[in-house]
């Protein structure tokens, strides 16, 4: 029901706006620019206003321009309203984790590779990733010191050298430690689906690594994303605010 209401709000809002945003003039390494193009192109991504997807019982919705976010679950809601991260639980203790770390974690995993075109990013060539005899070229992504809560986080995107589809993501998380690290986690982007012209992930799989840092075997069960929604309609800022408690 929440997804249906969200779609209706977006359709009504989007029908009132006909202005198409001009594509940003960005400079990327040539092969990385081809990866963005293969996944539908930056123009479509930059003109989109709202992205929504389901992860299990959670509905994740993000304003792509402001990066305001809300996650709705039957037992809790949390989000970022542009100023602070909030949490509201229908059952105390039902949300497990750190809301400040979690609120946009899976947005980043889902919005690959396009979030790697954000402002304040530096690109450098990375050593190839090798898996089952295939060499996957990669680019390391690092952030300016004033970008986000964890600017020392690093990503490496690896793409198929024939199709130019993204196939792997290596990433470092420094949110809790606040220290730089060379310990990368590794995700295989197994399955993609077309969502209004953009190739977005349907399934991702974490992998164990060998001593050289190459993928060895799957770790745990794959993660499925369902009910994707991408729209040029705009949601009101109040959609991302903490729900007000009703008085009895």
VEXVEX-227114 format. One record per atom (N, C-alpha, C): atom name; x, y, z. Coordinates in steps of 0.1 Angstrom, whole numbers. Each point is the difference from the previous one (the first is absolute). Layout:
VEXVEX-227114
[node "CA"; [X; Y; Z]];
...
//
This chain:
VEXVEX-227114
[node "N"; [8; -12; 0]];
[node "CA"; [-8; 12; 0]];
[node "C"; [9; 13; 0]];
[node "N"; [10; 0; 8]];
[node "CA"; [9; 11; 1]];
[node "C"; [6; 3; -14]];
[node "N"; [4; -11; -7]];
[node "CA"; [6; 1; -13]];
[node "C"; [-10; 6; -10]];
[node "N"; [-12; -4; 1]];
[node "CA"; [-11; 5; -9]];
[node "C"; [-2; 15; 2]];
[node "N"; [-1; 4; 13]];
[node "CA"; [-2; 14; 3]];
[node "C"; [12; 8; -4]];
[node "N"; [12; -5; 1]];
[node "CA"; [12; 7; -4]];
[node "C"; [0; 2; -15]];
[node "N"; [-4; -10; -8]];
[node "CA"; [-1; 1; -14]];
[node "C"; [-10; 11; -4]];
[node "N"; [-12; 0; 6]];
[node "CA"; [-10; 10; -3]];
[node "C"; [5; 14; 3]];
[node "N"; [7; 2; 11]];
[node "CA"; [5; 13; 3]];
[node "C"; [10; 5; -10]];
[node "N"; [9; -9; -5]];
[node "CA"; [10; 3; -9]];
[node "C"; [-6; 3; -14]];
[node "N"; [-10; -8; -4]];
[node "CA"; [-6; 2; -13]];
[node "C"; [-7; 14; -1]];
[node "N"; [-7; 3; 11]];
[node "CA"; [-7; 13; 0]];
[node "C"; [10; 12; 0]];
[node "N"; [11; -2; 8]];
[node "CA"; [10; 11; 1]];
[node "C"; [7; 1; -13]];
[node "N"; [4; -11; -6]];
[node "CA"; [8; 0; -13]];
[node "C"; [-8; 6; -11]];
[node "N"; [-14; -2; 0]];
[node "CA"; [-8; 5; -11]];
[node "C"; [0; 15; -1]];
[node "N"; [4; 7; 11]];
[node "CA"; [-1; 14; 1]];
[node "C"; [13; 7; -5]];
[node "N"; [11; -8; -3]];
[node "CA"; [13; 5; -3]];
[node "C"; [4; -5; -14]];
[node "N"; [3; 9; -9]];
[node "CA"; [5; -4; -13]];
[node "C"; [14; 4; -3]];
[node "N"; [6; 7; 10]];
[node "CA"; [14; 4; -2]];
[node "C"; [10; -11; 1]];
[node "N"; [8; -2; -10]];
[node "CA"; [10; -11; 1]];
[node "C"; [13; 6; 4]];
[node "N"; [6; -5; 10]];
[node "CA"; [13; 5; 5]];
[node "C"; [11; -3; -10]];
[node "N"; [9; 9; -2]];
[node "CA"; [11; -2; -9]];
[node "C"; [10; -9; 6]];
[node "N"; [6; -9; -8]];
[node "CA"; [10; -9; 5]];
[node "C"; [12; 7; 5]];
[node "N"; [5; -4; 12]];
[node "CA"; [12; 7; 5]];
[node "C"; [12; -4; -9]];
[node "N"; [8; 10; -1]];
[node "CA"; [13; -2; -8]];
[node "C"; [10; -6; 10]];
[node "N"; [2; -13; -1]];
[node "CA"; [9; -7; 9]];
[node "C"; [12; -5; -8]];
[node "N"; [11; -2; 7]];
[node "CA"; [12; -6; -6]];
[node "C"; [3; -13; 7]];
[node "N"; [0; -11; -7]];
[node "CA"; [3; -13; 6]];
[node "C"; [10; -7; -9]];
[node "N"; [8; -10; 5]];
[node "CA"; [8; -8; -8]];
[node "C"; [-9; -6; -12]];
[node "N"; [5; -1; -12]];
[node "CA"; [-7; -4; -11]];
[node "C"; [-8; -13; 2]];
[node "N"; [7; -10; 5]];
[node "CA"; [-6; -13; 2]];
[node "C"; [-11; 0; 11]];
[node "N"; [2; 8; 10]];
[node "CA"; [-11; 2; 10]];
[node "C"; [-12; 7; -5]];
[node "N"; [2; 10; -9]];
[node "CA"; [-11; 7; -6]];
[node "C"; [-8; -10; -9]];
[node "N"; [7; -10; -6]];
[node "CA"; [-7; -10; -8]];
[node "C"; [-8; -9; 9]];
[node "N"; [4; -3; 12]];
[node "CA"; [-7; -8; 10]];
[node "C"; [-13; 7; 3]];
[node "N"; [0; 13; 3]];
[node "CA"; [-12; 8; 3]];
[node "C"; [-9; 0; -12]];
[node "N"; [5; 1; -12]];
[node "CA"; [-8; 0; -12]];
[node "C"; [-7; -14; -2]];
[node "N"; [8; -11; 2]];
[node "CA"; [-6; -13; -1]];
[node "C"; [-12; -2; 10]];
[node "N"; [1; 6; 11]];
[node "CA"; [-11; -2; 10]];
[node "C"; [-11; 10; -2]];
[node "N"; [0; 7; -11]];
[node "CA"; [-12; 9; -3]];
[node "C"; [4; 15; -1]];
[node "N"; [12; 4; 5]];
[node "CA"; [5; 13; -3]];
[node "C"; [-3; 10; 12]];
[node "N"; [9; 9; 2]];
[node "CA"; [-1; 10; 11]];
[node "C"; [-12; 10; -2]];
[node "N"; [-4; 2; -13]];
[node "CA"; [-11; 10; -2]];
[node "C"; [-12; -5; 7]];
[node "N"; [-4; -13; -2]];
[node "CA"; [-12; -6; 6]];
[node "C"; [1; 1; 15]];
[node "N"; [12; -4; 5]];
[node "CA"; [2; 0; 15]];
[node "C"; [-1; 14; 5]];
[node "N"; [6; 10; -6]];
[node "CA"; [0; 14; 5]];
[node "C"; [-14; 6; -1]];
[node "N"; [-8; -4; -9]];
[node "CA"; [-14; 5; -2]];
[node "C"; [-10; -7; 10]];
[node "N"; [4; -11; 5]];
[node "CA"; [-10; -7; 9]];
[node "C"; [0; 7; 14]];
[node "N"; [-12; 0; 6]];
[node "CA"; [-2; 6; 13]];
[node "C"; [-1; -9; 11]];
[node "N"; [-7; -12; -2]];
[node "CA"; [-3; -9; 11]];
[node "C"; [5; -14; -4]];
[node "N"; [6; -7; 10]];
[node "CA"; [3; -14; -2]];
[node "C"; [-5; -8; 12]];
[node "N"; [-7; -11; -3]];
[node "CA"; [-5; -8; 11]];
[node "C"; [2; -15; -3]];
[node "N"; [2; -8; 10]];
[node "CA"; [2; -14; -1]];
[node "C"; [-3; -7; 13]];
[node "N"; [-3; -13; -1]];
[node "CA"; [-3; -8; 12]];
[node "C"; [12; -9; 3]];
[node "N"; [3; -1; 13]];
[node "CA"; [10; -9; 5]];
[node "C"; [-7; -8; 11]];
[node "N"; [-4; -12; -3]];
[node "CA"; [-8; -7; 9]];
[node "C"; [-13; 7; 3]];
[node "N"; [-2; 2; 14]];
[node "CA"; [-12; 8; 4]];
[node "C"; [2; 15; 0]];
[node "N"; [12; 4; -4]];
[node "CA"; [3; 15; 1]];
[node "C"; [-3; 6; -14]];
[node "N"; [-6; 12; 0]];
[node "CA"; [-2; 8; -12]];
[node "C"; [9; 12; 1]];
[node "N"; [10; 1; -9]];
[node "CA"; [10; 10; 0]];
[node "C"; [-4; 11; -10]];
[node "N"; [-1; 12; 4]];
[node "CA"; [-3; 11; -10]];
[node "C"; [9; 11; 2]];
[node "N"; [6; 5; -11]];
[node "CA"; [10; 11; 0]];
[node "C"; [-4; 11; -10]];
[node "N"; [2; 12; 5]];
[node "CA"; [0; 12; -9]];
[node "C"; [14; 1; -6]];
[node "N"; [1; -2; -13]];
[node "CA"; [13; -1; -7]];
[node "C"; [8; 13; 0]];
[node "N"; [-8; 12; 1]];
[node "CA"; [7; 13; -1]];
[node "C"; [5; 4; 14]];
[node "N"; [-8; -2; 10]];
[node "CA"; [4; 4; 14]];
[node "C"; [6; -11; 8]];
[node "N"; [-2; -12; -4]];
[node "CA"; [4; -13; 6]];
[node "C"; [-7; -1; 14]];
[node "N"; [-12; 6; 1]];
[node "CA"; [-8; -3; 12]];
[node "C"; [-5; -14; -2]];
[node "N"; [-2; -7; 11]];
[node "CA"; [-3; -15; -1]];
[node "C"; [-10; -4; 11]];
[node "N"; [-8; -10; -3]];
[node "CA"; [-9; -5; 10]];
[node "C"; [0; -15; -2]];
[node "N"; [0; -8; 10]];
[node "CA"; [-2; -15; 0]];
[node "C"; [-12; -3; 8]];
[node "N"; [-10; -7; -6]];
[node "CA"; [-12; -4; 8]];
[node "C"; [0; -15; 1]];
[node "N"; [-3; -4; 12]];
[node "CA"; [-1; -14; 4]];
[node "C"; [-12; -2; 9]];
[node "N"; [-7; -11; 0]];
[node "CA"; [-12; -2; 8]];
[node "C"; [3; 4; 15]];
[node "N"; [12; -1; 5]];
[node "CA"; [3; 2; 14]];
[node "C"; [8; 13; 3]];
[node "N"; [5; 7; -11]];
[node "CA"; [8; 12; 2]];
[node "C"; [1; 8; -13]];
[node "N"; [3; 12; 2]];
[node "CA"; [4; 9; -11]];
[node "C"; [12; 8; 4]];
[node "N"; [9; 3; -10]];
[node "CA"; [11; 9; 3]];
[node "C"; [3; 7; -13]];
[node "N"; [7; 11; 2]];
[node "CA"; [3; 8; -12]];
[node "C"; [9; 12; 2]];
[node "N"; [3; 7; -10]];
[node "CA"; [8; 12; 0]];
[node "C"; [-9; 11; -6]];
[node "N"; [-3; 10; 8]];
[node "CA"; [-9; 11; -5]];
[node "C"; [8; 12; -6]];
[node "N"; [12; -2; -2]];
[node "CA"; [9; 12; -5]];
[node "C"; [8; 6; 11]];
[node "N"; [-4; -2; 13]];
[node "CA"; [7; 6; 11]];
[node "C"; [5; -11; 10]];
[node "N"; [-8; -10; 3]];
[node "CA"; [4; -10; 9]];
[node "C"; [-6; -13; -3]];
[node "N"; [6; -11; 5]];
[node "CA"; [-5; -13; -2]];
[node "C"; [-9; -4; 12]];
[node "N"; [-12; -5; -3]];
[node "CA"; [-10; -2; 10]];
[node "C"; [-4; -15; 0]];
[node "N"; [-6; -4; 11]];
[node "CA"; [-5; -14; 2]];
[node "C"; [-13; 0; 7]];
[node "N"; [-10; -7; -5]];
[node "CA"; [-13; -2; 7]];
[node "C"; [-4; -15; 0]];
[node "N"; [-2; -5; 12]];
[node "CA"; [-3; -14; 1]];
[node "C"; [-14; -2; 5]];
[node "N"; [-7; -10; -6]];
[node "CA"; [-13; -4; 6]];
[node "C"; [1; -10; 11]];
[node "N"; [12; -7; 0]];
[node "CA"; [3; -8; 12]];
[node "C"; [14; 3; 4]];
[node "N"; [2; 4; 12]];
[node "CA"; [13; 5; 5]];
[node "C"; [11; -11; -2]];
[node "N"; [11; 3; -6]];
[node "CA"; [11; -9; -2]];
[node "C"; [-2; -9; -13]];
[node "N"; [-10; 4; -8]];
[node "CA"; [-2; -9; -12]];
[node "C"; [10; 3; -11]];
[node "N"; [6; 12; 0]];
[node "CA"; [11; 3; -10]];
[node "C"; [13; -4; 7]];
[node "N"; [8; -8; -7]];
[node "CA"; [13; -4; 5]];
[node "C"; [11; 7; -9]];
[node "N"; [8; 7; 6]];
[node "CA"; [11; 6; -7]];
[node "C"; [2; 15; 3]];
[node "N"; [8; 7; -8]];
[node "CA"; [3; 14; 2]];
[node "C"; [-7; 7; -11]];
[node "N"; [-10; 8; 4]];
[node "CA"; [-9; 7; -10]];
[node "C"; [9; 10; -9]];
[node "N"; [10; 6; 6]];
[node "CA"; [8; 9; -8]];
[node "C"; [8; -7; -11]];
[node "N"; [4; -12; 3]];
[node "CA"; [8; -8; -10]];
[node "C"; [-10; -6; -10]];
[node "N"; [-12; -5; 5]];
[node "CA"; [-8; -8; -8]];
[node "C"; [-9; 7; -10]];
[node "N"; [-3; 13; 3]];
[node "CA"; [-11; 6; -8]];
[node "C"; [2; 1; -15]];
[node "N"; [13; 1; -4]];
[node "CA"; [3; 1; -15]];
[node "C"; [9; -11; -5]];
[node "N"; [3; -10; 9]];
[node "CA"; [9; -11; -3]];
[node "C"; [-4; -7; -13]];
[node "N"; [-13; -5; 0]];
[node "CA"; [-4; -8; -11]];
[node "C"; [-4; 8; -12]];
[node "N"; [-3; 13; 2]];
[node "CA"; [-2; 9; -11]];
[node "C"; [13; 0; -9]];
[node "N"; [11; 1; 7]];
[node "CA"; [13; 1; -7]];
[node "C"; [3; -13; -8]];
[node "N"; [-3; -12; 7]];
[node "CA"; [2; -12; -7]];
[node "C"; [-10; -2; -12]];
[node "N"; [-12; 5; 1]];
[node "CA"; [-10; -1; -10]];
[node "C"; [2; 10; -11]];
[node "N"; [5; 12; 2]];
[node "CA"; [1; 10; -10]];
[node "C"; [13; -1; -7]];
[node "N"; [7; -11; 1]];
[node "CA"; [12; -2; -8]];
[node "C"; [-4; -2; -15]];
[node "N"; [9; 4; -9]];
[node "CA"; [12; 8; 2]];
[node "C"; [-1; 15; 1]];
[node "N"; [-13; 5; -1]];
[node "CA"; [-2; 14; -2]];
[node "C"; [4; 9; 12]];
[node "N"; [0; -5; 12]];
[node "CA"; [5; 8; 12]];
[node "C"; [15; 2; -1]];
[node "N"; [6; -7; -9]];
[node "CA"; [15; 2; -1]];
[node "C"; [3; 11; -10]];
[node "N"; [-11; 7; -4]];
[node "CA"; [2; 12; -8]];
[node "C"; [-3; 13; 8]];
[node "N"; [-1; -2; 13]];
[node "CA"; [-3; 12; 9]];
[node "C"; [11; 10; -1]];
[node "N"; [-3; 12; 4]];
[node "CA"; [10; 11; 1]];
[node "C"; [10; -4; 11]];
[node "N"; [12; 6; -1]];
[node "CA"; [10; -2; 10]];
[node "C"; [8; -13; 0]];
[node "N"; [-1; -7; -11]];
[node "CA"; [7; -13; -2]];
[node "C"; [12; 1; -8]];
[node "N"; [10; -8; 4]];
[node "CA"; [13; -1; -7]];
[node "C"; [1; -14; -6]];
[node "N"; [4; -2; -12]];
[node "CA"; [0; -13; -6]];
[node "C"; [15; -4; -3]];
[node "N"; [4; -12; 2]];
[node "CA"; [13; -5; -3]];
[node "C"; [-1; -15; -4]];
[node "N"; [9; -4; -9]];
[node "CA"; [-1; -13; -6]];
[node "C"; [4; -10; 12]];
[node "N"; [-7; -11; 0]];
[node "CA"; [3; -11; 10]];
[node "C"; [5; -12; -7]];
[node "N"; [7; -9; 7]];
[node "CA"; [4; -12; -6]];
[node "C"; [-12; -9; -3]];
[node "N"; [1; -8; -11]];
[node "CA"; [-11; -8; -4]];
[node "C"; [-4; -10; 11]];
[node "N"; [-13; -3; 1]];
[node "CA"; [-5; -11; 8]];
[node "C"; [-1; -13; -9]];
[node "N"; [5; -11; 5]];
[node "CA"; [0; -12; -8]];
[node "C"; [-10; -10; 6]];
[node "N"; [-9; -6; -8]];
[node "CA"; [-9; -10; 4]];
[node "C"; [-3; -9; -11]];
[node "N"; [2; -13; 2]];
[node "CA"; [-2; -11; -10]];
[node "C"; [6; 4; -13]];
[node "N"; [13; 4; 1]];
[node "CA"; [7; 3; -12]];
[node "C"; [-3; 13; -8]];
[node "N"; [-9; 8; 6]];
[node "CA"; [-3; 12; -7]];
[node "C"; [6; 12; 8]];
[node "N"; [6; 9; -6]];
[node "CA"; [5; 12; 6]];
[node "C"; [-10; 11; -1]];
[node "N"; [-4; 6; 12]];
[node "CA"; [-10; 11; 0]];
[node "C"; [8; 13; 3]];
[node "N"; [0; 9; -10]];
[node "CA"; [7; 13; 3]];
[node "C"; [-8; 8; 11]];
[node "N"; [7; 8; 7]];
[node "CA"; [-7; 8; 11]];
[node "C"; [5; 14; 1]];
[node "N"; [-8; 8; 7]];
[node "CA"; [4; 14; 4]];
[node "C"; [-3; 2; 14]];
[node "N"; [9; 5; 7]];
[node "CA"; [-1; 4; 14]];
[node "C"; [-7; 13; 2]];
[node "N"; [-9; 1; 9]];
[node "CA"; [-7; 12; 2]];
[node "C"; [3; 5; 14]];
[node "N"; [5; 12; 2]];
[node "CA"; [2; 6; 13]];
[node "C"; [-6; 14; 0]];
[node "N"; [-3; 5; 12]];
[node "CA"; [-8; 12; 2]];
[node "C"; [8; 11; 6]];
[node "N"; [-5; 13; -3]];
[node "CA"; [6; 11; 6]];
[node "C"; [-3; 0; 15]];
[node "N"; [9; 7; 8]];
[node "CA"; [-1; -1; 15]];
[node "C"; [-13; 5; 5]];
[node "N"; [-7; 9; -7]];
[node "CA"; [-12; 6; 5]];
[node "C"; [-13; -7; -5]];
[node "N"; [1; -12; -6]];
[node "CA"; [-11; -7; -6]];
[node "C"; [-5; -11; 10]];
[node "N"; [-12; 2; 5]];
[node "CA"; [-7; -11; 7]];
[node "C"; [6; -3; 14]];
[node "N"; [-6; -9; 7]];
[node "CA"; [4; -3; 14]];
[node "C"; [12; -9; 0]];
[node "N"; [4; -6; -11]];
[node "CA"; [11; -9; 0]];
[node "C"; [8; 2; -13]];
[node "N"; [7; 11; -1]];
[node "CA"; [7; 3; -12]];
[node "C"; [12; -9; -3]];
[node "N"; [4; -8; 10]];
[node "CA"; [11; -9; -2]];
[node "C"; [-5; -13; -6]];
[node "N"; [-13; -2; -1]];
[node "CA"; [-5; -12; -7]];
[node "C"; [5; 0; -14]];
[node "N"; [4; -12; -5]];
[node "CA"; [5; -1; -14]];
[node "C"; [-8; -11; -7]];
[node "N"; [-2; 2; -13]];
[node "CA"; [-6; -11; -8]];
[node "C"; [9; -3; -12]];
[node "N"; [-2; -12; -5]];
[node "CA"; [6; -4; -12]];
[node "C"; [-10; -6; -9]];
[node "N"; [-3; 5; -11]];
[node "CA"; [-10; -5; -9]];
[node "C"; [7; -8; -11]];
[node "N"; [-4; -13; -2]];
[node "CA"; [6; -8; -10]];
[node "C"; [-11; -3; -11]];
[node "N"; [4; 0; -13]];
[node "CA"; [-10; -2; -10]];
[node "C"; [5; -11; -10]];
[node "N"; [-10; -6; -7]];
[node "CA"; [3; -10; -10]];
[node "C"; [7; 7; -12]];
[node "N"; [11; -5; -4]];
[node "CA"; [8; 7; -10]];
[node "C"; [-7; -1; -14]];
[node "N"; [-10; -9; -2]];
[node "CA"; [-6; -2; -12]];
[node "C"; [-14; 7; -1]];
[node "N"; [-8; -1; 11]];
[node "CA"; [-13; 6; 0]];
[node "C"; [0; 14; 7]];
[node "N"; [10; 4; 8]];
[node "CA"; [1; 12; 7]];
[node "C"; [-11; 1; 11]];
[node "N"; [-6; -11; 4]];
[node "CA"; [-9; 0; 11]];
[node "C"; [8; -1; 13]];
[node "N"; [-4; 7; 10]];
[node "CA"; [6; -2; 13]];
[node "C"; [-2; -14; 5]];
[node "N"; [11; -7; 6]];
[node "CA"; [-2; -13; 4]];
[node "C"; [4; -2; 15]];
[node "N"; [9; 8; 5]];
[node "CA"; [5; -1; 14]];
[node "C"; [1; 14; 6]];
[node "N"; [-1; 0; 13]];
[node "CA"; [2; 12; 8]];
[node "C"; [9; -4; 12]];
[node "N"; [11; 6; 2]];
[node "CA"; [8; -1; 12]];
[node "C"; [-2; 12; 8]];
[node "N"; [-1; -1; 13]];
[node "CA"; [-3; 12; 8]];
[node "C"; [6; -1; 14]];
[node "N"; [4; 12; 6]];
[node "CA"; [5; 1; 13]];
[node "C"; [-10; 8; 8]];
[node "N"; [-3; -4; 12]];
[node "CA"; [-9; 7; 9]];
[node "C"; [8; 6; 12]];
[node "N"; [0; 13; 2]];
[node "CA"; [7; 6; 11]];
[node "C"; [-9; 8; 9]];
[node "N"; [-13; -2; -1]];
[node "CA"; [-10; 7; 8]];
[node "C"; [2; -1; 15]];
[node "N"; [2; -13; 5]];
[node "CA"; [2; -2; 14]];
[node "C"; [14; 3; 5]];
[node "N"; [10; -5; -8]];
[node "CA"; [14; 2; 5]];
[node "C"; [5; 14; -2]];
[node "N"; [-5; 7; -11]];
[node "CA"; [5; 13; -4]];
[node "C"; [15; -1; -3]];
[node "N"; [5; -12; -4]];
[node "CA"; [14; -1; -4]];
[node "C"; [0; -6; -14]];
[node "N"; [11; 4; -7]];
[node "CA"; [2; -5; -14]];
[node "C"; [4; -15; 1]];
[node "N"; [-3; -8; -10]];
[node "CA"; [2; -14; 0]];
[node "C"; [2; -5; -15]];
[node "N"; [7; -11; -1]];
[node "CA"; [2; -7; -13]];
[node "C"; [-8; -13; 0]];
[node "N"; [-9; -2; 9]];
[node "CA"; [-8; -12; 1]];
[node "C"; [-13; 2; -8]];
[node "N"; [0; -5; -12]];
[node "CA"; [-12; 2; -9]];
[node "C"; [-10; -12; 2]];
[node "N"; [-13; 3; 0]];
[node "CA"; [-10; -10; -2]];
[node "C"; [-3; -1; -15]];
[node "N"; [-6; -11; -4]];
[node "CA"; [-2; -2; -14]];
[node "C"; [-14; -5; -3]];
[node "N"; [-6; 6; -10]];
[node "CA"; [-14; -3; -4]];
[node "C"; [0; -3; -15]];
[node "N"; [-6; -11; -4]];
[node "CA"; [-3; -3; -14]];
[node "C"; [-14; 5; -4]];
[node "N"; [-1; 8; -10]];
[node "CA"; [-13; 4; -5]];
[node "C"; [-4; -10; -11]];
[node "N"; [-8; -9; 5]];
[node "CA"; [-4; -12; -8]];
[node "C"; [-10; 2; -11]];
[node "N"; [-11; 8; 4]];
[node "CA"; [-11; 1; -9]];
[node "C"; [-5; 15; -1]];
[node "N"; [-2; 4; -12]];
[node "CA"; [-5; 14; -2]];
[node "C"; [-14; 0; -6]];
[node "N"; [-8; 11; 2]];
[node "CA"; [-13; 1; -7]];
[node "C"; [-1; 14; -4]];
[node "N"; [-8; 2; -11]];
[node "CA"; [-3; 13; -6]];
[node "C"; [-11; 7; 8]];
[node "N"; [3; 11; 6]];
[node "CA"; [-9; 8; 8]];
[node "C"; [-1; 14; -7]];
[node "N"; [-11; 1; -8]];
[node "CA"; [-2; 13; -7]];
[node "C"; [12; 5; -8]];
[node "N"; [7; -10; -6]];
[node "CA"; [12; 3; -8]];
[node "C"; [13; -1; 6]];
[node "N"; [1; -2; 13]];
[node "CA"; [12; -2; 7]];
[node "C"; [2; -14; 4]];
[node "N"; [12; -6; -1]];
[node "CA"; [3; -13; 5]];
[node "C"; [4; 1; 15]];
[node "N"; [-9; -5; 8]];
[node "CA"; [2; 0; 15]];
[node "C"; [0; -14; 5]];
[node "N"; [7; -3; 11]];
[node "CA"; [2; -13; 5]];
[node "C"; [-13; -7; 5]];
[node "N"; [-1; -12; -3]];
[node "CA"; [-11; -9; 5]];
[node "C"; [5; -9; 11]];
[node "N"; [12; -4; -1]];
[node "CA"; [6; -9; 10]];
[node "C"; [15; 3; 1]];
[node "N"; [5; 0; 13]];
[node "CA"; [14; 2; 2]];
[node "C"; [5; -11; 10]];
[node "N"; [13; -4; -1]];
[node "CA"; [5; -11; 7]];
[node "C"; [14; 3; 6]];
[node "N"; [1; 0; 13]];
[node "CA"; [13; 2; 7]];
[node "C"; [9; -12; -3]];
[node "N"; [13; 2; -1]];
[node "CA"; [10; -10; -3]];
[node "C"; [11; 0; 10]];
[node "N"; [5; -12; 3]];
[node "CA"; [13; -1; 7]];
[node "C"; [11; 2; -9]];
[node "N"; [12; 4; 5]];
[node "CA"; [11; 3; -9]];
[node "C"; [12; -9; 3]];
[node "N"; [8; -2; -10]];
[node "CA"; [13; -8; 3]];
[node "C"; [11; 10; 5]];
[node "N"; [12; -6; 1]];
[node "CA"; [11; 8; 6]];
[node "C"; [4; 12; -9]];
[node "N"; [-4; -1; -13]];
[node "CA"; [3; 11; -10]];
[node "C"; [-11; 11; -1]];
[node "N"; [-11; -3; 8]];
[node "CA"; [-11; 9; -1]];
[node "C"; [-10; -3; -11]];
[node "N"; [2; -11; -7]];
[node "CA"; [-10; -3; -10]];
[node "C"; [-11; -9; 6]];
[node "N"; [-12; 0; -7]];
[node "CA"; [-11; -7; 6]];
[node "C"; [2; -15; -1]];
[node "N"; [-4; -7; 11]];
[node "CA"; [2; -14; 2]];
[node "C"; [-13; -8; -1]];
[node "N"; [-9; 4; 9]];
[node "CA"; [-13; -8; 1]];
[node "C"; [-10; 9; 6]];
[node "N"; [-13; -2; -3]];
[node "CA"; [-11; 8; 6]];
[node "C"; [0; -1; 15]];
[node "N"; [-4; 12; 7]];
[node "CA"; [-1; 0; 14]];
[node "C"; [-14; 4; 4]];
[node "N"; [-7; -10; 6]];
[node "CA"; [-14; 3; 4]];
[node "C"; [-9; -1; -12]];
[node "N"; [-13; 3; 2]];
[node "CA"; [-10; 0; -10]];
[node "C"; [0; 12; -9]];
[node "N"; [-4; 0; -12]];
[node "CA"; [-1; 12; -8]];
[node "C"; [-11; 9; 5]];
[node "N"; [2; 13; -3]];
[node "CA"; [-10; 10; 4]];
[node "C"; [-9; 4; -12]];
[node "N"; [-13; -1; 2]];
[node "CA"; [-9; 3; -11]];
[node "C"; [-6; 14; 2]];
[node "N"; [-1; 8; -11]];
[node "CA"; [-7; 13; 0]];
[node "C"; [-13; -2; -8]];
[node "N"; [-11; 5; 5]];
[node "CA"; [-13; -2; -7]];
[node "C"; [-7; 13; -1]];
[node "N"; [-11; 0; -9]];
[node "CA"; [-9; 11; -1]];
[node "C"; [7; 14; -3]];
[node "N"; [9; 0; -10]];
[node "CA"; [7; 13; -3]];
[node "C"; [-9; 10; -5]];
[node "N"; [3; 13; 3]];
[node "CA"; [-8; 11; -5]];
[node "C"; [10; 12; -3]];
[node "N"; [0; 5; -12]];
[node "CA"; [8; 12; -3]];
[node "C"; [-9; 10; -7]];
[node "N"; [0; 12; 5]];
[node "CA"; [-9; 10; -6]];
[node "C"; [6; 14; 0]];
[node "N"; [-5; 8; -9]];
[node "CA"; [3; 14; -1]];
[node "C"; [-10; 9; 8]];
[node "N"; [-10; -6; 7]];
[node "CA"; [-8; 7; 9]];
[node "C"; [7; 3; 13]];
[node "N"; [-4; 11; 6]];
[node "CA"; [7; 5; 12]];
[node "C"; [-10; -3; 12]];
[node "N"; [6; -5; 11]];
[node "CA"; [-7; -2; 12]];
[node "C"; [1; 12; 9]];
[node "N"; [-10; 3; 8]];
[node "CA"; [1; 11; 9]];
[node "C"; [10; -3; 11]];
[node "N"; [6; 11; 6]];
[node "CA"; [10; -2; 10]];
[node "C"; [-6; -7; 12]];
[node "N"; [-12; 2; 3]];
[node "CA"; [-7; -6; 12]];
[node "C"; [0; -15; -1]];
[node "N"; [1; -6; -12]];
[node "CA"; [1; -14; -1]];
[node "C"; [11; -6; 7]];
[node "N"; [11; 8; 2]];
[node "CA"; [13; -6; 6]];
[node "C"; [1; 4; 14]];
[node "N"; [-10; 7; 6]];
[node "CA"; [1; 5; 14]];
[node "C"; [-5; -12; 9]];
[node "N"; [5; 1; 12]];
[node "CA"; [-4; -9; 10]];
[node "C"; [-15; 1; 3]];
[node "N"; [-7; -12; 0]];
[node "CA"; [-15; 1; 3]];
[node "C"; [-3; 6; 13]];
[node "N"; [-10; 8; 0]];
[node "CA"; [-4; 6; 13]];
[node "C"; [-9; -10; 8]];
[node "N"; [3; -1; 13]];
[node "CA"; [-8; -9; 8]];
[node "C"; [-14; 5; 2]];
[node "N"; [-10; -9; -2]];
[node "CA"; [-13; 4; 2]];
[node "C"; [-5; -1; 14]];
[node "N"; [-7; 10; 4]];
[node "CA"; [-5; 1; 14]];
[node "C"; [-13; -8; 2]];
[node "N"; [-1; -8; 10]];
[node "CA"; [-12; -8; 3]];
[node "C"; [-11; 9; 4]];
//
